[in-house]
Each structure stands twice: as structure tokens, then as C-alpha cells.
Amino acid sequence: MKENNQVLLLTTIGYKQTLINNRPYLLLELPKGSTGIEEMELTAPDKPELYEIISYSVCSPFNKFDGKDLLSFNI
């Protein structure tokens, strides 16, 4: 049985958080070692302009991290 890892994904467009699949964030269950996901839909601003899109991923977002042993903290 493969171990799954939770990843929390947040995305900004023009430095403002945007919806991913009509939700404020996406919580994924990825097989260990996986780096890809399916397609996702972002909600773009109404005003046509050039925007920077940035996505942040937080691995194991609900695991407690005390900061004592940085070598055991995997990204």
C-alpha cells in the first residue's frame, strides 16, 4: 500500500488569493514522491491586465512542527 501525503495548495493572481476549483484552497492527497495533480480551474480578475500567478504548496499542513529538528522536516 502506497503512503499518501497531504498538500495544501493556495494560489494568488496579482498578489490576491484566488479561487481554485471554486474553493479558497485545494487539499490534495498525493502518493509519496508524486509531484503532479490533475487540471485545476482558477478564477481570474475581471479587468484585463498582465497578472503574476503564484502558487504556494504546504506539505503535511496539519502535522505539528516544533522547529527543533529541521533535518526531519521534508519539503
C-alpha positions in Angstrom: 0.0 0.0 0.0 1.4 3.4 -1.0 1.6 6.1 1.6 -0.2 9.4 0.7 0.9 12.9 1.7 -1.4 15.8 2.1 -0.6 19.0 0.3 -2.4 22.3 0.7 -2.3 24.5 -2.4 -3.0 28.2 -2.4 -2.8 30.5 -5.5 -2.6 34.2 -6.0 -3.3 36.2 -9.1 -2.0 39.8 -8.9 -0.9 39.1 -5.3 -4.5 38.5 -4.3 -5.7 35.0 -3.3 -7.9 33.4 -6.0 -10.3 30.5 -6.0 -9.1 27.1 -7.2 -11.9 24.9 -8.4 -14.3 27.4 -6.8 -12.7 27.0 -3.4 -10.2 29.2 -1.5 -7.6 26.4 -1.4 -7.1 22.8 -2.6 -6.3 20.0 -0.3 -4.6 17.1 -2.1 -3.8 13.6 -1.2 -0.7 12.8 -3.3 1.1 9.4 -3.4 4.5 9.7 -1.8 7.0 11.1 -4.3 4.4 12.4 -6.7 4.7 16.0 -8.0 1.7 16.3 -10.2 -2.0 16.9 -10.0 -5.0 17.0 -12.3 -6.2 20.1 -14.1 -7.4 22.9 -11.9 -9.6 26.0 -12.6 -8.6 29.4 -11.4 -10.9 32.4 -11.0 -9.3 35.3 -12.9 -9.8 39.0 -12.2 -12.5 40.8 -14.3 -10.1 43.6 -15.5 -7.9 42.6 -18.5 -4.3 43.2 -17.5 -1.0 41.4 -17.0 -1.1 39.4 -13.8 1.5 37.3 -12.0 0.2 33.9 -10.9 1.9 32.4 -7.8 1.0 29.1 -6.2 2.1 28.0 -2.7 2.1 24.4 -1.5 2.2 23.4 2.1 3.2 19.8 2.7 1.6 18.0 5.6 -0.4 21.1 6.6 -2.0 19.5 9.7 1.2 17.9 11.2 2.7 19.6 14.2 6.1 21.1 13.6 8.0 22.3 16.6 11.1 23.5 14.7 13.6 21.7 16.9 14.9 19.3 14.2 14.9 21.0 10.8 16.6 17.9 9.2 13.4 15.9 9.8 11.2 18.5 8.1 10.8 17.5 4.4 9.6 19.8 1.8 
